[in-house]
Amino acid sequence: MIAQRKPNQDKGFEELHGALPDPAWKVAICAPLAPYSRPEPCFEALQRWFLPTFCVPQLPQNPRRKRFQRILHGAGCELPDSFPLRMSASLTPATLAFRADGTPYSPRHDDVYHSASGAFAQAEHVFLNGNGLPERWRGRRIFSILETGFGLGVNFLATWAQWRTDPARCERLHFVSTEKHPFSQADLRTAHEAIVADASIAALSRTLVDAWPMLVPGVHRLEFEEGRVTLTLVFGDALQTLPSLWMRADAFYLDGFAPAKNPDLWSSDVFRSLTRVAADDASFATYSSAGEVKRGLAQAGFECTKVEGFAGKRAMLVGRFAPRWRVRRYEPPLPLAVSERHAVVIGAGLAGCALTERLAARGWHVTSLERHRAAAREASGNPAGVFHPMLARDDSVASRITRAGFLYALRRWSMLDAASRPARGVDGLLQIAESEDEAQDFAQVLAALRYPPEFVMPVSRGEATQIAGVPVTRGGCFFRHGGWLDPAQLCAAQCASAGERLERRYGVEAARIERSGDQWMVLDAAGQAIVRAPVVIVANAHDAARVAGLHHAPTRSVRGQLTLLPSGAVEGLRVPVIGEGYAIPLADGITLTGATYDIDDPETALRADAHVENLERVARMLPSLASGSTGALLNIHAQDPPNGLSGRVAFRCVTSDRLPMAGALADEAAAIAGAGRLRGAWPRDLPRANGLFGAFAYGSRGLVWAALAAELIASQLEGEPWPIERELAEAIDPARFLLRALRHDTFV
C-alpha cells in the first residue's frame, strides 16, 4: 500500500497528510513519511475538497478522486480501495448513576461528577474563585469562558447565578463548553432534582433543562436572560471539537474527570487548543494538581500556581496565559473597532431581517434599505417555505451547516414574541426517497449516524403513508421538527422585535458602496449618498456582489415557479412532503407545490409548462393524486394553458458549491496586490474590507441558513465566540472564491 517516498516532494506529502480523513489514517499512512512532515501541514481546504468524494468508494471515476489519486502517487503512495466514512462521530449519551451517598457518578470513567461535599460549593471554590470571578468580569462588555467537560452543567449554573446577583456584572456573558457524552434531557432533569437545593439555582436549572438541545453532534447555542447569557454547547470529542472553536476566552474551566480516568481531556493537544483561543489576560482553574497537568499547561504557555483545594483536598491549580514565546499563528478574534454601533443592512428579505433582529438584540442601531416598498417582496415573499436539515452519507459540510442552521433557527423562532410569530406547520416533514435504492440509503445512513428519533427517523412506505395522511410511493425519513413556515410573516416578526433600533428606508435602491473616512457610504444610481455607517451588510441576493463591488463572488439566478392547488385537490395531506418536489398543506385546504429549477431563466410570468412540471412531480410522490382531481388538472394542462391555477415566480441566488455567502468581505484589491504572498493563504490570512459583510446566496434554504448566518456575522462584529465550527464558517466565507483564485492564479 505504501511505496517509498521520492525525494523533494514536500508539497505532495503535505497535501496527502492533510487530505486523510481522520487521525488513525494519518498515522497508518503517514507514519513512514513522518520525517518529511511539516509542523502545520495545510489540510483544511483539501479536506473540504477531497473527503466528501473519496470517502464514497462507489464513485471511482469522480474527478476529485482522480486528483487525489495523483497527489498520492506524487507522494509515493497508492489510494486504498476505500476509506472509512468521514463524519461527525455519533453521540453516546452519558449514563446517569449515583453512589451510595447520592453523588452523581460516571460508570464509563469510574469517577464522580463532583465532590461529596457539594457540587455548587466546589464550583464556586475551584472555578469562580480560581478564576478571580466575579471581580474580573466587572466593567466588561463581554466576558467569555471556555469549559472542558460540561457534565451536569453545575459550573455553568453556578456562574450564571453569580452573574445574576452581581450588580457590576459584564453586559454579556458567554459560556462555551464541550461534552463528549451529554446527558439526555430526562437524565439531566433527574440529576438536577437530586443535587440542586438552592431555590434560585433550581429556577435556573429548570430553564436550562427545558432548553436542552437534541443530542446530535456539533455546536448548539442557547440564550438566556434575553440574550445576555449565552451557553454554547459543543457536543463531540474535545480532541476534535476544541481545534474547531473560534473565540477569545477570558477564563478556562478545566473540568474533565481525573487525568488517570480520562487522559484525553488532559492531553497536550487539548492544551494547545486552549492557547489558540486564550485572551492575553486569560486565567484558568482546575481541581487537579497532577504533575503531568501542570507540565502540559506550562508547555502550552500557561503560568501555573498551586493553591488550596476544595473540601480538604491539599492543592489545585490556577494560573494565567503568559507565553514566553509565540505559540499561535493567529490572534483570537476581537470586536470590530467602530465609531458608533450603527449598521446598514441592504435587503429586507430573510437574510436581511434575520440580521436586523440579531444586531438589534445586541444594541445596534440598524438602517434597513430595501428597493421595494415593503419587506419580503421577492423570494422571501413566497406563501410558505419548508425547513429541514440535509442528510449525507459522509456528514458533509453542507449537511453539518444545514443541521446547525435548522436547530438554531428552531430556537430563534421559539423566542420571537408569541403575538407576532409566523404561521408555521408544526407536525413534522416527510422526505420521500426518489428511488428504492435511495430509500435503502436513507436507512443505512441513519443507522450509521445514529441520530435520535426526535431529530430524524427512517420510515417505511406504510409508516410514511400514515404520517402523510395520503398514499406515498415509497419510504424515506421523517423530521419531527421540520415543517413549513410563512417567510414574510417571519420577516415581519423579526423587524418587530428590533423595535426602535430599526430604521426602515424602503423604496430606496442602493447602487454601490464607497469608503469615506472610517465609514461606508451607500450611494444610489445618481451617485447621491443614501446613508453612512461604519458597518454595511449586503443581503440583497443577486445584487449583493454588484453593490459591494465584488469580482470573485460568482452567483447564478435560478427561476422557481410555484403552483397553488385549489382546496380539495389534495385531500387529507397532513404534513409537507418533499422529494422530487414538494407539497405543502396550507390553510383552507390549499396545497402549495413546486418549485421549478430553471437556471439563468429571467422569465417573470407564470408558464403552463412549469405548472405541469410541478403537478407531475407531486403525482410521482403522491400516486393517488394522478387519478384524482390533480390528475384531471394534469390531463387538461398538458394541452391547454393553466386555466384557474395560480402561482408565483421568484428567483433564487446560488453559488457553484450551493453554500451561502456569510461573513466578512475581502478587500479584493489589497488581496490581489499581495497575490504573491497569499498564494498559499488561508481564509484568516486574507485582508478584509473593514466593516463590510455579506449575507446572500441562500438558494432554496433561506429559512434554514438565515438565522445562523446572522448570528455568525453578529458574533464576528462583536468579537464573540462563533456559533459554528471554524471550518464551517470558512466553508461559507464570501472570500472563499477569491482564495481559490489566488491559489490558482485565476484572479482578475
N, C-alpha and C positions, 0 to 999 in steps of 0.2 A: 504493500500500500504506500509506503514511504520510500521515495528514491533519494539518493544522495543529492544534497543541495549544491547547485552550481555556484561558483563564487560571484560576487558583485551583483547580487540580485536582491538587494535590500528592499527595494520598492515592492517587488513581487511578494517577498516574505511578509512585509508589513501589511499589505492588503490581505494576504492569506490569513495572517494571525487575527486581523480584525473581523474577517467575514465568518469566522467559525461561530456556530450557534450557541454554545454555552461553555462554561469553564472546563467541563470534562473533556469536550472535544479539543479545546485549546491545548490541554495537557497531552492528550493522546496523540494529536497530530503534530503539535509544535515542539514537543519535548526534544526531539533530535535536533531541532533548529534553534534551540534556546540561546546558544552563544551568539547568534546573529540578531537576537531580538533587540528592539529599541525600548527605552523606558516607557514611552507613551505611544504605542502603535496606533495609527489612525484607523478607526473601525466603525464609528457610529454611522456614517453615511453608507458605508459598504454593507452594514447590517440592514439598513433600510432598503438598499438596492437589491441585494442578493437573497437574503434569507427568506422572504416571502415566496421565493421561487424554488431555490434549490432544496428547501425542506420538503417539497412535494415531489417525490421521485417519479410520479407518473407523467411529468412534463419534461421528458428528456430533451425535446427539441427547442425548449424555450431559449430565446437568445440570451437572456440573463444567465441562465445556467451554463450556456456555452462560454460566455465571457468569463464566468467564474472558473470554469474548467481551464481556460487559457492561463488565468492567473496562477492556478495551482500548478499547472505544467511548468510555467516560468519559474516557480519556486522549487521545482524538483519533486513535486508530489502529484498524485493522481486523485481524481474525485472518487470517493466511495460510492457504492450503489445507492445508498440513501443515508440521510441524516435523521436524527430524531427531530420531531416537530419542535420548533422554537415557539413557545407560547408562555404566557404568564402562568406560573405554577398554580394549579387549583388549590384552593384553601382547605385546610383541615382544621375544623373548629377546635378550640380548647375543650377539654373535659373538666367539668366542674366537680370538685371533690373537697371534702373538709376533713381535717384532722379531729381527733377526739376533743380538743379544746375549742373547736369551732373555727380554726384558722383555715382560710381557703388554701388549697394545696393542688399542685400540678403533678398528676401521676406520670406525665410524659417526662418531666425534668426532675422528678423526685425532690421537689423543693416547694417551699411555701411562697405565697404571693406577698406576704408582709409579716412583720414580727407579731408574735402573740401579744405583745404589749400595746398594740393598737395601730391600725392602718393609717389613720389620719394624723396621729401624733408622729408616726415615723415619717410621713410625707412632709410634715412641717419642719421637723428637725433636720432631716437629711437634705431635702431638695429645695425647700423655700429658704430656710436659714442658711443652708450650704451655698446657695447662690446669691445671698445678700438681698433676698426679696422679703418684703415688698419695696425696700428702700431704692433698689436700683431701677425700678421701672417708673419711679415718681418723676413727673415733669416730662416724660417722654410721650411722643405722639403714638409711636408703635413700639411694642416690645414683643420679641419672638423667642419662643422656647422650643427646643428640639429634644424629644424624649426617645430613648431606645427601649421599647417594650411597654406598650400601653397597659397590658394585663387587664385588671379590673377597672382601670380609669381612676384610681384613688388619687394619684398625684394631680391629674387634671382637675378633679373635683375640689381638692384642697386649694389648688392655685386659683381656680375660679372663685371659690368662696372668699379667699383672701383679697382678691381683686375687687369683689363687690363691696367689701367693708372698708376699703381704703379710700378716703376722700381725695387723696392726691394721686390716684391711680393713673396709669397711662390711658390715652384715649382709646387705643385698640390693642387688644391682647391676642396674639397668635400662638396657638399651641399645636405643634406638629408632632405626631407620634407614630412610630412604626409598630407593627404587630404581625408576626408570622402566623399565630394561631389565635384569632379573635374568638371571643365567646359568641354564642348565639344570643339573640335578644332575650329569650326566655331565661337562659342561664345567667346572663348579666343581671337581670332583674332579681332573680333568686339570690345571687351573691350579694347584691346591694342591700336587699332586705335583711340579710344576716349581719352585715358589717357596718351599716350606716345607722348611727343612733342619733346624731345631731339633727334637729328638725330642719334647720336652714340648709344643711347639706342634703338632707333627704329630698327636699324640693328640687334641688339641682340634679340629684340622681335620677329622679323621675323624668325630668326634662331630657337628660342625656339618653336614658333608655328608650324613651318614646321616639327620639330622633335617630336611634341606632341604625346604621345602613345595612343593606343586604350584604351577605358575605361573598363578595366577588373581588378578585384581585384589583389592585390599583389604588388611586387616591380618591378619598371621599371627604368633601368639605362640608362641615356642619357649622351653622351660625346660630349664636345665642345673643341675648341682650341687644336685640335689634342690630346685629352685625358687629357689635363692639367686642365680642368674644368669639373667636373663630377656632374651631377644632378641625385640624386636617389630619385625618387618619390615613395611614399608608399600609394597606394590607398586602403582605408578602414577606419574603425572606429579606431581612435587613441587608444582607450582603449584596443583594441585587437592587433593593429599593433605595437605600441611602445614597448611592452614587448618582441616582437619577433626580434627587431633590435639588431645587434651586431656591435659596433663601439666604438671609443674613441672620444667623442665630445669635441672640444675645446671651442665652443660657442653655446649658445642656443638663438634662436629667438622664444619667446613665443608670438604667434600672432593669437590666436583664436579670435572669436568675444567676445564682452564684457562678463564677467563672468555671469551676470544676463541673458544674451541671449543664452549662450552656456556653461552651467556649466560643462559639461563632460570634456572639454579641460582644466579645471582648478581644476580638482579633485585631491585628494591625490594619487590615482592610477597613474595618469599621472606624477605627481611629483616624485613618487618612481621610475617610469620607467626612468626618467632623471638621477637619481642618479646611476642607473646601468651602464650607459654608459659615465658618466662625467669624463673627464680627471682631473688630480689633480689640475690644474690651470684653470679649465673651468669657463667661465663667462656666465651671462645671461642678457637679457634685455627684457622688456615688457612695452607697453604703459600704462598698468593697474597699479593702485596703491591701489587696493582694499585690505581691511584688511584681507579677507579670503585668498587672493592670497599670501600675504606676510607671513601669518601664515603657510600656506601649504608648501611654499618653505622652510621656516625656519625649519619646522619639518622634511623635507626631507634632510636637511644638507646644505642648501644654506644660506650664509650671504646676507642680503637684505639692500639696501640703497635707499632712496627716492631722486630723482634728478628732475630738472625742466623738465616738459613735453613739448610736441610739440604744437605749434600754440595756445599758451595761456592756454594750459592745465597745471594745477598747478603742478602736480607731475607725475612721472612714476617710475618704479622700475628697478634697476640694481643690480648686485651682483656677487658673485663668489661661487664656490663649496668649502666649508670649513667645513666638518662634524666634530663634536666633539666626535663622536663615530663611530664604524664600521657600515656602512649602506648597505653593499653588501657582498655577498659570493665570487664573482669572480671579479677580476680586469679586466677592459676593455682591448681589445687586443692592443698589442704593436708590432712594426715591429720586424722581426727576426733579432737578432744581428749576423751579418756575417762579416767576414774579407774582403770579396770582393763580388761585385754583379755579381756573376758567378753561373749559374745553368746548370746542366746536365739533359737533358730530354732523357730518354731511350724509344725509339719508335718514328717513324715518320709517324704515321697514323693520323686519325682525332684528336685523343686525344693529341698526341704529338705536332702536327703542330699548333693546337689552343693554346697550352701552349707557344710554341715558339713565336707566334705573340703577345700574351698578355704580356709576360715577356719583350720581346724586346721593346715593346711600352713604358715600364716603365724604360728603360735604362739598362736592364740586358744584360750581355753577355751570350749567350746560346750555349752550345755544344749539338748538336743533334746526338745521337748514334742510328744507325739502322742496323740490321743484313743483310738486303737486300742492293742491290746496288743503290736503289732509294727509295724515299718516297712513301707511299700509295701503297704497293705491296700486302697486304693481304686483309682483308675485306674492307678496305678503297679504294681499287682499283677497286671495282665494277663499271660498266659503269654509274650507276645512283643510287641514293637513294631517298626515299621520306621523307618529313619532314612535320609534323603536330602535334598539341597538342593532348593529350589524354583527353577524356571526362569521368567523373564518376559521378554517382548519388549523392554521398556524398562529391564530390570535394576532393578526397583522396590525400594523399601525392604525389602519382605518378602523378595524374592529375595536381596538383599545380606545381610540378617540371617541367613537360613537358611543361606546359603553359609558365612558366618563361623562360625556355630554348629556346622554339620556338620564343618568342618575342625578347629575347636578341640576338639570332642568326640572325634574320632578320636585326636588327640594325647593328650588326657587319659586316655582309656580305655587306651591303649597303655602308660601309665606306672603303671597300677594294678599291685599285686603279682600276679605270674603265678599264684600259687596261688589267688587269690580272684577272678580275672577272670570276668565273667559269660559264660554261654553266648551265642554270637553266630554268626550266619551271615556268612561272610567271602568268599562267591563273587560278591558284587555284587547289584544290584537292578535290575529291569526295569520301566520305566514304559511302559505301553501307551497309545497315543493313543485317545481316546474316539470319534474320527471320522476320516475320511480327511483332512478339512481340518486337523484338529489335528495329524495325522501330518506334513503338509506344513509346518505352522507350526513343529514341533519342528526339522525340518531347516533351515528358514530362520533361526530364532533362533540355533541352534548355529553356523551358518555365519557369522552376523553377530558373535556374541560370541567366536568362535574359542577356546573353551576347549580345553585339552589333552585328549587322549583318555583319559588316566588319571583325569580328573575326570568327564567325561561324553562320550558319543559317540552320534550318531544311528544307529539300526539299522532295517533293512527288516523286513518281516514274516518273511522267511525267516531272517534273522540272529537276530531275536527268538525265533523258534521253536527255533533251535539252542541259544541261550543258556538258554531256559526249560526245555528238555527235553520240552516238550509243545506242541502247536499253539496259536498265538495268533491273534486276529482281525486284527491289523494291526501295523505297526511302531511305533516310538516312540523311546525313548532308554535307554541303559544306563549306570548309575552303578557303575563298577567297585569303588568303595569303599563303596557303600551296602550295605544289608542289613537284618538283623533282630537284635534283642538282647533278652535277658530283663531287664526293668527291675527286678524285685525283686532279682535277683542283683546288678545294678549298684548298687542302693542298699546292699545288704549289704557289697559291696566298698568302697564309699566310706566307710561308717561304720567298717569295719575299719581303713582307712588312717588314720583320725583317732586311733586308739589311745586312750591315757589322757586325751587332751584332750577327749574326748567323754563327756558325762554323759547317759545315756538316762533320760528320765522318760516312760515310755509308760503308756497307760491314764489319762492326765490331760488334761482338756479345758480349753483357755483360752477364757474368755468375753469378756474385754475387757482393755484396756491403759490404765494411768494413769501420768502423770508423777509422780515422787516425788523431789524434790530434783534431783540430777544423774543419776538413774537412772530406768528404766522398771520398772513393777511389773505383772506379769501376774497377773490375777485369775481365779478360777473363777466358776461361776454363782452361788455363795453369797457372792461378794464377798471371799473369802479369798485372800490372796497366795500364789501358787504359787512364784514366783521373781522376783528382782530382778536387773537388769543394765543397764549403760549403753547397750547396743545390743540391739534386738529386731528380728527379721526375720520378717514374716508370710509364710509359704509354704504356707498351707493352703487353696489353691484357692478354692472358693465362700465359705468362711468368713473369708477374709482381710480383706475390706473391713469386715465386721461387727466383727471383733475389733479392728481398728485404728481403728474409728470413722470410716471414710471415707464421705463422701456423694457424691463425684464420682469413683467408680471403678466404672462400670457394667459388670457381667458377667452372663452368662447361663449356664444349665446346659444341656448337650446330652447326652442319653442316647445311649450307644453299646452295642449288643449284639453280642457276638462269637459265632461259630459254630465249633465244633471238628468237623471231619470225621474219621471214623474211618480207621484205617490201610487203605490200598487205594483210598480214594475218589478220590484224585488221584495216580495213579501216574506217577513219572518227573519230577515238578516239582523243579528243581534250585535255583532262586533265588526270592526273593519277587517276585511280580508285582503291580503296583499299577496302578490306572486308575480305573474307576468304583468299585471297592472294592479289596480286596487278598486275596491268598492267600499264606500263609507256610508253607513246608515245615519242620515241626518234627521232632523225633526220633521214631523208631519208626513212620514213615510217616504221622503225624498232620498234618493241614493246618488251620491257623488262618485263618478268613475273617472279613471284616467291613468296617467296622463301620457299623451304622446311625447316622443323624444326626438324632436326634429332639429338637428344640428344646423346652425347658421341659416335658419329659415326665418326671415323677418315678417312674414305674413301675420297681421294682427286680427284679421277677420276669421270667424268660425268657418270650418270647412267640413263638408259632408263626409269626405273620406276619413278624416280624423275621428268623427263621431263613430263611424263604422268600426274603425280600428279599436276604439275604446270598448265598444259593445262586444266585439268578437273576443277580446281578451277576458272580459268579465264572464262571458259564456264558457270559455275554456276553464276557468276556475270554478264556476258555479254551474254545472251542466244542466240543472233543471231549468235554468233561465232560457236556454236555447229553444225550448219548446213552449215557453210561456209568452207573456206579453213582450219581454225583451226580444225573444226570438222573432216575434212578429215585426218588431221595430227593425231588427236586422234584415229581414226579408224586404221590408219596404225601402230602407235606406241604402241597401245595396244598389238600388236602381234610381232612387229619387233623392232630391235634397232633403235635409233633416227637418221636415215639417214638424213643428211642435216641440222639438228638442232644443233646450237651452244649454249654455255652457260658458266657458271663459277661456281666454288665451292669456298666458303670461310667459315670461322669458326667464329661464334660469341662467345664472352665471357660473361657469365651471372652469376648473383648471385641468391641465392634461393629466395630473395624477389624482383628480377627483377629491382632493383635500382642500379645505378652506384656506384663505389667507387671513391670518390673525396675529397681530403683533406689531412691533416697531418696524417702520420702513427704513430701508437702507438709504444712505447718501450715495446714490449711484455714481455721481460724478467723482466723488472722492475715492470710491472703491475702484473705479476704472483707472483713475490716475495712479493708484497704487497697485495695479494689477500684478506687477511682478512679484511683490512680496505677499500677495493674497492668493497666489495660485494654489497653495496647499492649505488655505484657511478653513476655519470652522465658523459656524454662524456667529459666535461671540467675538470673532476677530473683525467682522465687518464694521466699517464706520456707519453710524446711524444718523438719520435726519432728526435732530434733537426736537422732540415733542411732536413728531409726525407718526401716526399709526394707521393701520389698515384693518378693516374687518369686512371682507367681501368674499365672493365666490363660494357661497354656501350650497350651491346646486339645489338638490331636492331635500336637503337635510337642515334647512334653516331652523326648524323647531328643536332639533337635537343639538346643533352646534352654537346657536346664538348666545345662550346664557353663559356657557362655559368660556367661549371666546371673549365675551365681555368681561367676565371675571378675571381672565388671564391678563387682558390689557390693563384693567384697573389695578391689578396686582403689580404689573410691571411699572406703571406710573408711580405707585405708592412705595415701591421697594419692599413689598410684602412677599411672603412665601408664595410660590406659584401653585395654582390649583391642579396642575397635572405634571407628570414627569417631564424632565427637561428634554428628553429625546422626542417626546410627543409634541412639545411646544416647538421644537426645531423642525419637526416634520410639517407644521403648518405655518412656519415663519414666512412672511411675504418675501423675504430676501433669498429664499432657497433657490429660485431660478437664476438670480444674479450670481449666486455662489457657484452653481453648475457652469454658468457661462465663463466665470473666471477660471475655473479648473480646466475647462476645455478650450480656452482661448476663442470663445464664440461671442464675446460681448460686443456691443455696438456703441 
